[in-house]
Amino acid sequence: MSNELIGIAADHGGFALKHAIVEEVKALGFDVLDLGTHDEESVDYPDMAENLIAAFKEGRVSRGLLICGTGIGISIAANRHPGIRAALCYDIDTAALARQHNDANVMCLGGRKTGPDLAIKMVKVFLETAFEGGRHARRVGKLG
Ligand code: RB5
């Protein structure tokens, strides 16, 4: 069985963290679709979120990671799209709860707020934690 392909995209504020964790995400047993950006030259976070959304729409990925400086802008951009539940997470607990309660399919990180050691632990928890369903399914269903 092939590994699940995880999309990842970042703006210049998230580039360093993306660069730091891509190989570690692979080491967790996932394949990674790196959707840019590929250096620290300034780019706009809505465009980088759009790269991941396009990969969702094309059916290439069903889960992803987005990184900007704070994680705020890129989460706002991603959540404009139906079916995307992008959670801005900042610790292990929020990474777990984003899956358990919100069935988040995208985790957003702040590259200037979260260091690589914590980030990879959060990614592992996010990618390996199941949605709890039940009352949470009713609530998630109301998101459309
Ligand atoms: C870019 O400087 C910065 O504004 C962006 O990465 C992000 O933090 C926006 O929310």
Backbone and ligand atoms as CSV (ligand in chain L), in Angstrom:
chain,resi,resn,atom,element,x,y,z
A,1,MET,N,N,0.845,-1.193,0.000
A,1,MET,CA,C,0.000,0.000,0.000
A,1,MET,C,C,0.883,1.245,0.000
A,2,SER,N,N,0.505,2.237,-0.840
A,2,SER,CA,C,1.354,3.433,-0.899
A,2,SER,C,C,1.029,4.377,0.256
A,3,ASN,N,N,1.980,5.216,0.564
A,3,ASN,CA,C,1.806,6.186,1.637
A,3,ASN,C,C,0.790,7.247,1.232
A,4,GLU,N,N,0.071,7.810,2.204
A,4,GLU,CA,C,-0.821,8.940,1.922
A,4,GLU,C,C,0.014,10.158,1.512
A,5,LEU,N,N,-0.489,10.853,0.496
A,5,LEU,CA,C,0.189,12.060,0.030
A,5,LEU,C,C,-0.373,13.273,0.771
A,6,ILE,N,N,0.491,14.004,1.433
A,6,ILE,CA,C,0.109,15.186,2.195
A,6,ILE,C,C,0.594,16.432,1.459
A,7,GLY,N,N,-0.315,17.361,1.175
A,7,GLY,CA,C,0.079,18.625,0.541
A,7,GLY,C,C,0.628,19.595,1.579
A,8,ILE,N,N,1.633,20.343,1.189
A,8,ILE,CA,C,2.183,21.347,2.098
A,8,ILE,C,C,2.522,22.596,1.301
A,9,ALA,N,N,2.139,23.751,1.842
A,9,ALA,CA,C,2.457,25.016,1.183
A,9,ALA,C,C,2.723,26.070,2.245
A,10,ALA,N,N,3.542,27.037,1.904
A,10,ALA,CA,C,3.916,28.092,2.847
A,10,ALA,C,C,4.211,29.368,2.075
A,11,ASP,N,N,4.040,30.499,2.749
A,11,ASP,CA,C,4.560,31.744,2.170
A,11,ASP,C,C,5.986,31.945,2.679
A,12,HIS,N,N,6.557,33.100,2.406
A,12,HIS,CA,C,7.948,33.338,2.808
A,12,HIS,C,C,8.107,33.291,4.332
A,13,GLY,N,N,7.038,33.668,5.061
A,13,GLY,CA,C,7.098,33.626,6.523
A,13,GLY,C,C,7.061,32.208,7.068
A,14,GLY,N,N,6.627,31.281,6.243
A,14,GLY,CA,C,6.554,29.882,6.658
A,14,GLY,C,C,7.561,28.991,5.975
A,15,PHE,N,N,8.307,29.580,5.016
A,15,PHE,CA,C,9.229,28.758,4.230
A,15,PHE,C,C,10.235,27.996,5.099
A,16,ALA,N,N,10.844,28.668,6.049
A,16,ALA,CA,C,11.899,28.016,6.847
A,16,ALA,C,C,11.333,26.835,7.630
A,17,LEU,N,N,10.137,27.005,8.177
A,17,LEU,CA,C,9.546,25.887,8.927
A,17,LEU,C,C,9.170,24.755,7.970
A,18,LYS,N,N,8.607,25.097,6.831
A,18,LYS,CA,C,8.283,24.046,5.843
A,18,LYS,C,C,9.540,23.272,5.493
A,19,HIS,N,N,10.596,24.005,5.179
A,19,HIS,CA,C,11.865,23.377,4.803
A,19,HIS,C,C,12.366,22.462,5.924
A,20,ALA,N,N,12.163,22.908,7.167
A,20,ALA,CA,C,12.675,22.149,8.315
A,20,ALA,C,C,11.897,20.863,8.565
A,21,ILE,N,N,10.620,20.821,8.161
A,21,ILE,CA,C,9.813,19.651,8.554
A,21,ILE,C,C,9.493,18.682,7.420
A,22,VAL,N,N,9.717,19.073,6.172
A,22,VAL,CA,C,9.290,18.200,5.066
A,22,VAL,C,C,9.891,16.798,5.182
A,23,GLU,N,N,11.182,16.712,5.418
A,23,GLU,CA,C,11.807,15.386,5.490
A,23,GLU,C,C,11.290,14.612,6.700
A,24,GLU,N,N,10.983,15.318,7.766
A,24,GLU,CA,C,10.476,14.648,8.969
A,24,GLU,C,C,9.051,14.147,8.759
A,25,VAL,N,N,8.267,14.871,7.960
A,25,VAL,CA,C,6.924,14.376,7.636
A,25,VAL,C,C,7.052,13.081,6.835
A,26,LYS,N,N,8.007,13.044,5.928
A,26,LYS,CA,C,8.247,11.805,5.162
A,26,LYS,C,C,8.669,10.679,6.096
A,27,ALA,N,N,9.501,11.010,7.078
A,27,ALA,CA,C,9.981,9.995,8.027
A,27,ALA,C,C,8.840,9.429,8.875
A,28,LEU,N,N,7.740,10.172,8.985
A,28,LEU,CA,C,6.571,9.664,9.706
A,28,LEU,C,C,5.801,8.633,8.883
A,29,GLY,N,N,6.162,8.507,7.595
A,29,GLY,CA,C,5.503,7.514,6.753
A,29,GLY,C,C,4.527,8.105,5.755
A,30,PHE,N,N,4.657,9.388,5.471
A,30,PHE,CA,C,3.793,10.048,4.485
A,30,PHE,C,C,4.625,10.481,3.286
A,31,ASP,N,N,3.978,10.559,2.125
A,31,ASP,CA,C,4.597,11.225,0.994
A,31,ASP,C,C,4.169,12.689,1.053
A,32,VAL,N,N,5.000,13.569,0.520
A,32,VAL,CA,C,4.751,15.007,0.634
A,32,VAL,C,C,4.698,15.641,-0.759
A,33,LEU,N,N,3.623,16.370,-1.011
A,33,LEU,CA,C,3.508,17.174,-2.231
A,33,LEU,C,C,3.835,18.607,-1.840
A,34,ASP,N,N,5.027,19.056,-2.194
A,34,ASP,CA,C,5.492,20.395,-1.804
A,34,ASP,C,C,5.024,21.414,-2.841
A,35,LEU,N,N,4.088,22.261,-2.424
A,35,LEU,CA,C,3.432,23.206,-3.334
A,35,LEU,C,C,3.996,24.622,-3.211
A,36,GLY,N,N,5.211,24.723,-2.675
A,36,GLY,CA,C,5.888,25.999,-2.563
A,36,GLY,C,C,5.552,26.728,-1.271
A,37,THR,N,N,6.096,27.876,-1.098
A,37,THR,CA,C,7.098,28.535,-1.887
A,37,THR,C,C,8.460,27.889,-1.636
A,38,HIS,N,N,9.409,28.176,-2.480
A,38,HIS,CA,C,10.669,27.444,-2.413
A,38,HIS,C,C,11.848,28.288,-1.981
A,39,ASP,N,N,11.592,29.518,-1.552
A,39,ASP,CA,C,12.662,30.344,-0.980
A,39,ASP,C,C,12.006,31.450,-0.137
A,40,GLU,N,N,12.818,32.375,0.345
A,40,GLU,CA,C,12.279,33.390,1.261
A,40,GLU,C,C,11.869,34.684,0.570
A,41,GLU,N,N,11.821,34.653,-0.743
A,41,GLU,CA,C,11.323,35.824,-1.471
A,41,GLU,C,C,9.838,36.007,-1.157
A,42,SER,N,N,9.428,37.256,-0.994
A,42,SER,CA,C,8.067,37.545,-0.566
A,42,SER,C,C,7.015,37.067,-1.573
A,43,VAL,N,N,6.038,36.326,-1.049
A,43,VAL,CA,C,4.881,35.898,-1.845
A,43,VAL,C,C,3.642,36.154,-0.989
A,44,ASP,N,N,2.464,36.041,-1.582
A,44,ASP,CA,C,1.223,36.337,-0.870
A,44,ASP,C,C,0.574,35.051,-0.372
A,45,TYR,N,N,0.252,35.036,0.936
A,45,TYR,CA,C,-0.276,33.787,1.522
A,45,TYR,C,C,-1.565,33.292,0.860
A,46,PRO,N,N,-2.475,34.179,0.351
A,46,PRO,CA,C,-3.650,33.597,-0.317
A,46,PRO,C,C,-3.271,32.755,-1.540
A,47,ASP,N,N,-2.217,33.163,-2.230
A,47,ASP,CA,C,-1.788,32.401,-3.407
A,47,ASP,C,C,-1.229,31.034,-3.000
A,48,MET,N,N,-0.556,30.996,-1.880
A,48,MET,CA,C,0.022,29.724,-1.446
A,48,MET,C,C,-1.072,28.792,-0.919
A,49,ALA,N,N,-2.063,29.365,-0.235
A,49,ALA,CA,C,-3.218,28.547,0.180
A,49,ALA,C,C,-3.913,28.002,-1.062
A,50,GLU,N,N,-4.022,28.838,-2.081
A,50,GLU,CA,C,-4.691,28.421,-3.323
A,50,GLU,C,C,-3.991,27.219,-3.960
A,51,ASN,N,N,-2.683,27.157,-3.860
A,51,ASN,CA,C,-1.958,26.002,-4.402
A,51,ASN,C,C,-2.441,24.702,-3.758
A,52,LEU,N,N,-2.639,24.751,-2.446
A,52,LEU,CA,C,-3.118,23.543,-1.756
A,52,LEU,C,C,-4.573,23.255,-2.113
A,53,ILE,N,N,-5.391,24.310,-2.157
A,53,ILE,CA,C,-6.806,24.115,-2.498
A,53,ILE,C,C,-6.931,23.483,-3.889
A,54,ALA,N,N,-6.106,23.928,-4.811
A,54,ALA,CA,C,-6.140,23.349,-6.164
A,54,ALA,C,C,-5.811,21.866,-6.106
A,55,ALA,N,N,-4.857,21.485,-5.285
A,55,ALA,CA,C,-4.500,20.063,-5.151
A,55,ALA,C,C,-5.654,19.261,-4.547
A,56,PHE,N,N,-6.404,19.876,-3.617
A,56,PHE,CA,C,-7.614,19.225,-3.086
A,56,PHE,C,C,-8.622,19.023,-4.224
A,57,LYS,N,N,-8.872,20.109,-4.969
A,57,LYS,CA,C,-9.903,20.050,-6.019
A,57,LYS,C,C,-9.544,19.036,-7.098
A,58,GLU,N,N,-8.275,18.883,-7.352
A,58,GLU,CA,C,-7.814,17.917,-8.361
A,58,GLU,C,C,-7.800,16.486,-7.821
A,59,GLY,N,N,-8.110,16.345,-6.526
A,59,GLY,CA,C,-8.120,15.012,-5.925
A,59,GLY,C,C,-6.741,14.453,-5.658
A,60,ARG,N,N,-5.756,15.324,-5.684
A,60,ARG,CA,C,-4.389,14.827,-5.461
A,60,ARG,C,C,-4.116,14.609,-3.986
A,61,VAL,N,N,-4.731,15.417,-3.135
A,61,VAL,CA,C,-4.546,15.270,-1.685
A,61,VAL,C,C,-5.903,15.413,-0.996
A,62,SER,N,N,-5.998,14.835,0.185
A,62,SER,CA,C,-7.205,15.047,0.993
A,62,SER,C,C,-6.853,15.631,2.364
A,63,ARG,N,N,-5.549,15.833,2.602
A,63,ARG,CA,C,-5.133,16.523,3.829
A,63,ARG,C,C,-3.891,17.352,3.534
A,64,GLY,N,N,-3.735,18.427,4.322
A,64,GLY,CA,C,-2.598,19.286,4.032
A,64,GLY,C,C,-2.141,20.107,5.218
A,65,LEU,N,N,-1.019,20.751,5.003
A,65,LEU,CA,C,-0.395,21.629,5.992
A,65,LEU,C,C,-0.131,22.965,5.322
A,66,LEU,N,N,-0.470,24.048,6.028
A,66,LEU,CA,C,-0.232,25.392,5.501
A,66,LEU,C,C,0.529,26.210,6.543
A,67,ILE,N,N,1.495,26.975,6.084
A,67,ILE,CA,C,2.329,27.739,7.011
A,67,ILE,C,C,2.534,29.158,6.475
A,68,CYS,N,N,2.230,30.144,7.305
A,68,CYS,CA,C,2.654,31.519,7.035
A,68,CYS,C,C,3.347,32.017,8.301
A,69,GLY,N,N,3.573,33.306,8.422
A,69,GLY,CA,C,4.313,33.796,9.574
A,69,GLY,C,C,3.623,33.483,10.898
A,70,THR,N,N,2.333,33.790,10.942
A,70,THR,CA,C,1.550,33.522,12.156
A,70,THR,C,C,0.641,32.312,12.023
A,71,GLY,N,N,0.371,31.893,10.805
A,71,GLY,CA,C,-0.648,30.874,10.544
A,71,GLY,C,C,-2.031,31.470,10.374
A,72,ILE,N,N,-2.168,32.749,10.681
A,72,ILE,CA,C,-3.503,33.371,10.665
A,72,ILE,C,C,-3.986,33.623,9.234
A,73,GLY,N,N,-3.189,34.338,8.474
A,73,GLY,CA,C,-3.632,34.709,7.125
A,73,GLY,C,C,-3.913,33.498,6.260
A,74,ILE,N,N,-3.041,32.517,6.343
A,74,ILE,CA,C,-3.185,31.362,5.446
A,74,ILE,C,C,-4.366,30.482,5.888
A,75,SER,N,N,-4.709,30.514,7.182
A,75,SER,CA,C,-5.897,29.768,7.625
A,75,SER,C,C,-7.162,30.484,7.164
A,76,ILE,N,N,-7.173,31.805,7.243
A,76,ILE,CA,C,-8.328,32.563,6.742
A,76,ILE,C,C,-8.536,32.277,5.255
A,77,ALA,N,N,-7.451,32.308,4.511
A,77,ALA,CA,C,-7.539,32.068,3.058
A,77,ALA,C,C,-8.082,30.671,2.767
A,78,ALA,N,N,-7.585,29.670,3.455
A,78,ALA,CA,C,-8.003,28.285,3.178
A,78,ALA,C,C,-9.463,28.070,3.533
A,79,ASN,N,N,-9.905,28.689,4.633
A,79,ASN,CA,C,-11.267,28.442,5.108
A,79,ASN,C,C,-12.346,29.124,4.272
A,80,ARG,N,N,-11.964,29.886,3.284
A,80,ARG,CA,C,-12.940,30.472,2.361
A,80,ARG,C,C,-13.506,29.426,1.410
A,81,HIS,N,N,-12.901,28.244,1.379
A,81,HIS,CA,C,-13.278,27.227,0.398
A,81,HIS,C,C,-14.144,26.143,1.034
A,82,PRO,N,N,-15.322,25.855,0.435
A,82,PRO,CA,C,-16.204,24.814,0.979
A,82,PRO,C,C,-15.460,23.489,1.126
A,83,GLY,N,N,-15.717,22.833,2.233
A,83,GLY,CA,C,-15.114,21.513,2.447
A,83,GLY,C,C,-13.744,21.559,3.088
A,84,ILE,N,N,-13.169,22.743,3.139
A,84,ILE,CA,C,-11.867,22.887,3.800
A,84,ILE,C,C,-12.104,23.288,5.252
A,85,ARG,N,N,-11.545,22.542,6.154
A,85,ARG,CA,C,-11.580,22.867,7.581
A,85,ARG,C,C,-10.136,23.009,8.038
A,86,ALA,N,N,-9.670,24.254,7.976
A,86,ALA,CA,C,-8.266,24.547,8.283
A,86,ALA,C,C,-8.166,25.059,9.718
A,87,ALA,N,N,-7.391,24.373,10.521
A,87,ALA,CA,C,-7.259,24.709,11.942
A,87,ALA,C,C,-5.885,25.305,12.212
A,88,LEU,N,N,-5.887,26.496,12.773
A,88,LEU,CA,C,-4.630,27.106,13.219
A,88,LEU,C,C,-4.300,26.521,14.585
A,89,CYS,N,N,-3.237,25.762,14.642
A,89,CYS,CA,C,-2.866,25.053,15.868
A,89,CYS,C,C,-1.550,25.608,16.406
A,90,TYR,N,N,-1.402,25.531,17.734
A,90,TYR,CA,C,-0.212,26.104,18.340
A,90,TYR,C,C,0.391,25.237,19.423
A,91,ASP,N,N,-0.179,24.068,19.640
A,91,ASP,CA,C,0.428,23.124,20.583
A,91,ASP,C,C,-0.098,21.729,20.262
A,92,ILE,N,N,0.367,20.753,21.027
A,92,ILE,CA,C,-0.038,19.368,20.767
A,92,ILE,C,C,-1.545,19.194,20.982
A,93,ASP,N,N,-2.052,19.838,22.016
A,93,ASP,CA,C,-3.461,19.685,22.352
A,93,ASP,C,C,-4.367,20.206,21.251
A,94,THR,N,N,-4.047,21.391,20.716
A,94,THR,CA,C,-4.909,21.922,19.654
A,94,THR,C,C,-4.770,21.094,18.378
A,95,ALA,N,N,-3.601,20.523,18.144
A,95,ALA,CA,C,-3.432,19.649,16.973
A,95,ALA,C,C,-4.316,18.413,17.106
A,96,ALA,N,N,-4.395,17.841,18.298
A,96,ALA,CA,C,-5.247,16.662,18.529
A,96,ALA,C,C,-6.723,17.037,18.446
A,97,LEU,N,N,-7.095,18.131,19.103
A,97,LEU,CA,C,-8.509,18.527,19.141
A,97,LEU,C,C,-9.034,18.932,17.761
A,98,ALA,N,N,-8.159,19.500,16.943
A,98,ALA,CA,C,-8.570,19.871,15.579
A,98,ALA,C,C,-9.039,18.644,14.804
A,99,ARG,N,N,-8.449,17.501,15.095
A,99,ARG,CA,C,-8.892,16.257,14.452
A,99,ARG,C,C,-10.081,15.656,15.201
A,100,GLN,N,N,-9.973,15.534,16.517
A,100,GLN,CA,C,-10.997,14.836,17.308
A,100,GLN,C,C,-12.354,15.531,17.227
A,101,HIS,N,N,-12.364,16.852,17.307
A,101,HIS,CA,C,-13.631,17.585,17.407
A,101,HIS,C,C,-14.037,18.267,16.099
A,102,ASN,N,N,-13.077,18.657,15.299
A,102,ASN,CA,C,-13.379,19.477,14.115
A,102,ASN,C,C,-13.168,18.752,12.793
A,103,ASP,N,N,-12.616,17.557,12.830
A,103,ASP,CA,C,-12.301,16.814,11.604
A,103,ASP,C,C,-11.544,17.701,10.613
A,104,ALA,N,N,-10.628,18.495,11.162
A,104,ALA,CA,C,-9.845,19.403,10.300
A,104,ALA,C,C,-9.070,18.601,9.258
A,105,ASN,N,N,-9.108,19.095,8.028
A,105,ASN,CA,C,-8.334,18.430,6.976
A,105,ASN,C,C,-7.086,19.228,6.592
A,106,VAL,N,N,-6.914,20.372,7.209
A,106,VAL,CA,C,-5.698,21.177,7.018
A,106,VAL,C,C,-5.252,21.688,8.386
A,107,MET,N,N,-3.979,21.548,8.684
A,107,MET,CA,C,-3.436,22.192,9.878
A,107,MET,C,C,-2.569,23.368,9.442
A,108,CYS,N,N,-2.811,24.513,10.083
A,108,CYS,CA,C,-2.032,25.716,9.805
A,108,CYS,C,C,-1.078,25.970,10.960
A,109,LEU,N,N,0.105,26.403,10.610
A,109,LEU,CA,C,1.157,26.679,11.592
A,109,LEU,C,C,1.728,28.065,11.342
A,110,GLY,N,N,2.220,28.678,12.416
A,110,GLY,CA,C,2.911,29.955,12.298
A,110,GLY,C,C,4.414,29.726,12.289
A,111,GLY,N,N,5.014,29.959,11.155
A,111,GLY,CA,C,6.450,29.709,11.031
A,111,GLY,C,C,7.297,30.621,11.909
A,112,ARG,N,N,6.725,31.759,12.296
A,112,ARG,CA,C,7.457,32.677,13.173
A,112,ARG,C,C,7.007,32.522,14.620
A,113,LYS,N,N,6.144,31.559,14.860
A,113,LYS,CA,C,5.579,31.357,16.192
A,113,LYS,C,C,5.851,29.974,16.759
A,114,THR,N,N,6.011,29.004,15.896
A,114,THR,CA,C,6.183,27.617,16.336
A,114,THR,C,C,7.497,27.081,15.779
A,115,GLY,N,N,8.331,26.547,16.640
A,115,GLY,CA,C,9.618,26.006,16.211
A,115,GLY,C,C,9.474,24.628,15.597
A,116,PRO,N,N,10.510,24.170,14.880
A,116,PRO,CA,C,10.416,22.898,14.166
A,116,PRO,C,C,10.243,21.677,15.066
A,117,ASP,N,N,10.822,21.682,16.245
A,117,ASP,CA,C,10.692,20.500,17.114
A,117,ASP,C,C,9.245,20.298,17.548
A,118,LEU,N,N,8.609,21.390,17.963
A,118,LEU,CA,C,7.201,21.295,18.336
A,118,LEU,C,C,6.343,21.045,17.106
A,119,ALA,N,N,6.659,21.719,16.014
A,119,ALA,CA,C,5.833,21.596,14.802
A,119,ALA,C,C,5.748,20.147,14.334
A,120,ILE,N,N,6.858,19.429,14.324
A,120,ILE,CA,C,6.794,18.051,13.805
A,120,ILE,C,C,6.016,17.158,14.753
A,121,LYS,N,N,6.092,17.432,16.047
A,121,LYS,CA,C,5.264,16.660,16.997
A,121,LYS,C,C,3.782,16.938,16.743
A,122,MET,N,N,3.457,18.203,16.474
A,122,MET,CA,C,2.071,18.557,16.177
A,122,MET,C,C,1.594,17.900,14.884
A,123,VAL,N,N,2.462,17.899,13.880
A,123,VAL,CA,C,2.098,17.277,12.598
A,123,VAL,C,C,1.815,15.794,12.798
A,124,LYS,N,N,2.668,15.132,13.559
A,124,LYS,CA,C,2.470,13.692,13.819
A,124,LYS,C,C,1.109,13.452,14.487
A,125,VAL,N,N,0.812,14.235,15.514
A,125,VAL,CA,C,-0.468,14.082,16.222
A,125,VAL,C,C,-1.626,14.382,15.273
A,126,PHE,N,N,-1.507,15.460,14.512
A,126,PHE,CA,C,-2.588,15.851,13.603
A,126,PHE,C,C,-2.862,14.745,12.578
A,127,LEU,N,N,-1.802,14.200,12.006
A,127,LEU,CA,C,-1.985,13.227,10.927
A,127,LEU,C,C,-2.392,11.844,11.445
A,128,GLU,N,N,-2.157,11.592,12.720
A,128,GLU,CA,C,-2.427,10.244,13.247
A,128,GLU,C,C,-3.650,10.184,14.156
A,129,THR,N,N,-4.329,11.309,14.372
A,129,THR,CA,C,-5.479,11.329,15.283
A,129,THR,C,C,-6.781,11.250,14.494
A,130,ALA,N,N,-7.681,10.402,14.961
A,130,ALA,CA,C,-8.963,10.198,14.278
A,130,ALA,C,C,-10.017,11.203,14.758
A,131,PHE,N,N,-10.982,11.464,13.884
A,131,PHE,CA,C,-12.165,12.255,14.237
A,131,PHE,C,C,-13.035,11.423,15.179
A,132,GLU,N,N,-13.570,12.043,16.213
A,132,GLU,CA,C,-14.376,11.300,17.192
A,132,GLU,C,C,-15.811,11.076,16.735
A,133,GLY,N,N,-16.293,11.866,15.771
A,133,GLY,CA,C,-17.669,11.694,15.305
A,133,GLY,C,C,-18.676,12.055,16.393
A,134,GLY,N,N,-19.812,11.334,16.419
A,134,GLY,CA,C,-20.833,11.577,17.436
A,134,GLY,C,C,-21.360,13.000,17.363
A,135,ARG,N,N,-21.441,13.661,18.513
A,135,ARG,CA,C,-21.984,15.034,18.541
A,135,ARG,C,C,-21.133,15.973,17.686
A,136,HIS,N,N,-19.868,15.650,17.527
A,136,HIS,CA,C,-19.006,16.513,16.723
A,136,HIS,C,C,-19.363,16.411,15.233
A,137,ALA,N,N,-19.834,15.248,14.825
A,137,ALA,CA,C,-20.227,15.078,13.418
A,137,ALA,C,C,-21.416,15.984,13.095
A,138,ARG,N,N,-22.346,16.093,14.046
A,138,ARG,CA,C,-23.502,16.989,13.828
A,138,ARG,C,C,-23.022,18.429,13.630
A,139,ARG,N,N,-22.092,18.831,14.454
A,139,ARG,CA,C,-21.602,20.217,14.391
A,139,ARG,C,C,-20.802,20.456,13.123
A,140,VAL,N,N,-19.939,19.525,12.790
A,140,VAL,CA,C,-19.139,19.673,11.570
A,140,VAL,C,C,-20.068,19.682,10.351
A,141,GLY,N,N,-21.142,18.877,10.426
A,141,GLY,CA,C,-22.103,18.845,9.326
A,141,GLY,C,C,-22.748,20.198,9.080
A,142,LYS,N,N,-22.917,20.970,10.127
A,142,LYS,CA,C,-23.522,22.301,9.987
A,142,LYS,C,C,-22.581,23.315,9.339
A,143,LEU,N,N,-21.316,22.942,9.200
A,143,LEU,CA,C,-20.369,23.856,8.533
A,143,LEU,C,C,-20.559,23.841,7.018
A,144,GLY,N,N,-21.244,22.828,6.512
A,144,GLY,CA,C,-21.496,22.754,5.076
A,144,GLY,C,C,-20.360,22.119,4.322
L,1,RB5,C1,C,4.033,37.930,5.885
L,1,RB5,O1,O,4.938,38.900,6.291
L,1,RB5,C2,C,3.014,37.660,6.970
L,1,RB5,O2,O,2.101,38.720,7.044
L,1,RB5,C3,C,2.308,36.360,6.715
L,1,RB5,O3,O,3.236,35.327,6.663
L,1,RB5,C4,C,1.286,35.918,7.736
L,1,RB5,O4,O,1.797,35.970,9.032
L,1,RB5,C5,C,-0.053,36.550,7.638
L,1,RB5,O5,O,-0.985,36.187,8.365
